[in-house]
Amino acid sequence: MTPRLDSLPAELADQIMSYLDLGDVSSVRLASRVLQLSCAERRFRDFFASRRVSLSEESLQTLVELTAHRVLGPAVRKLSIIATVHDTTKIERQVTTRTTSSTTHTGVFFGTTTQDCTEEEMAQARLVLRLMTERKEEQARMGVTGLDVRLLTMAFRNLGRLAALSLSAEVYQDLTHRALPERGGAWRPIWERASATYRVVLTALAQSHLAVERLGIFDDVRRCSVPVDEIHETMSHAELDGLRHVLAHVRVLSLSFSSRLDLEGEREVEAEGEEDNEEVSKAPAQLLGLASELEELDLHVLQPVKGKAMRDLMCHHILTSVPLPKLCACRLRGVHATEDSLKEFLHNCPGLDRLELRDFCLDKGTWTSVFQQLAGETCGVSSLTFSFLYERTIIEFDKSLAHLSERQYSSARLNQRSLKVNREQLQHGIRYAPSRARLKASAETYRMYQQRQLEYGSR
């Protein structure tokens, strides 16, 4: 006699349930009360543990209804809010010129082919343009009326607590095909939508007092970041007590931010006066200052256009004015600083155990003094990882200078001067020399510089 599914051991039934989709699990729940109580209910709730939503009215209304459900609402543990960019540049060009173009890549070379559109293709293009324009208008309307903030605040209040909240971005250049910002056309609409999404989410957080353990703000999205003036503007208008309450619960924070930008002219701008410039540059440090219980921090600085004044001020304030006594792991990417400001940051984080520095430039001072402080008795760093360190020029390490094992040395050369050392090696002394070698011109080198430009922008 074939055994019934509900007569199997719970562990085996659990394993079977893990292969079922949401529809099948729903059917099992209806077919067997025994399985519903033992494992189907748990598997059913797992489908709702992680949710992705955009700031469209339909998506937010669905989220409000889900979080209000007495069973499914508490099942939501992770939430990803997508900054949806409807970039109509390409389709507008097609409608205007009545042509389509395609680009092919062969190594570092690329070619573009243009061909005329048929009447059927033109009709389809006009339809797509109309629908995408309607979606952009809906985004604008919700921003003006504040409906996006109200709906998101309702959902946050229903939730009460989240294990993780993240902000990401996607670009649509037609109705169906989505792409990451690094492959998604003009950067200006990406920055505009990222700014609007950040403003809506932070305002809703401040109003709802949602407790979040892990907060990620465009940290893993290339070619997308929050301009510092948007951080300053949001800090000025949000309920500060509510924001302080939210950030006091955050244990892990990841943030990607960029210089002050003129989104209309697509260039970096300086503030009207030095006092205003100084005040705006303090915003990222003020935001971090509210997260007094941080245990892990990942900061990424993106420089989308040339110019460094605001970037240097932002980095200086973060490193010198934010005490983080409970911080045990930190990653700093794309930061420009002085020797003194970095040493002050290390002093302000007495519990720091793991430190990672990527594309970190010392504009003044030397790494020798920094390495000495890291190896000293007052610093407890047990693991240091770094790559692309600069001291006026990029520096590199060799086996004899850095006391590396054969395996570490090979890894460092392979990963373009990337290196990981433990505390014992730190105490032996990490010595370095300015790089005298130039990377050979090749397709691999070209791709490497392209990827680094996508991640860090203009250096």
Secondary structure, 3 states (H helix, E strand, C coil): CCCCHHHCCHHHHHHHHCCCCHHHHHHHHHHCHHHHHHHHHHHHHHCCCEEEEECCHHHHHHHHHHHHCCCCHHHCCEEEEEEEEECCHHHHHHHHHCEEEEEEEECCEEEEEEEECCHHHHHHHHHHHHHHHHHHHHHHHHHHHCHHHHHHHHHHHHHCEEEEEEEEEEEECCCCCEECHHHCCCHHHHHHHHHHHHHHHHHHHHHHCCEEEEEEECCCCCCCCEEHHHHHHHHHHCCHHHHHHHHHCCCEEEEEEECCEECCCCEECCCCCHHHHHHHHCHHHHHHHCCCCCCEEEEEEEECCCCCHHHHHHHHHHHHHCCCCCCCEEEEECCEEEHHHHHHHHHHCCCCCEEEEEEEEEEECCHHHHHHHHHCCCCCCCEEEEEEEEECCEEECCHHHHCCCHHHHHHHHHCCCCEEEEHHHHHHCCCCEECCCCCCCCHHHHHHHHHHHHHHECC
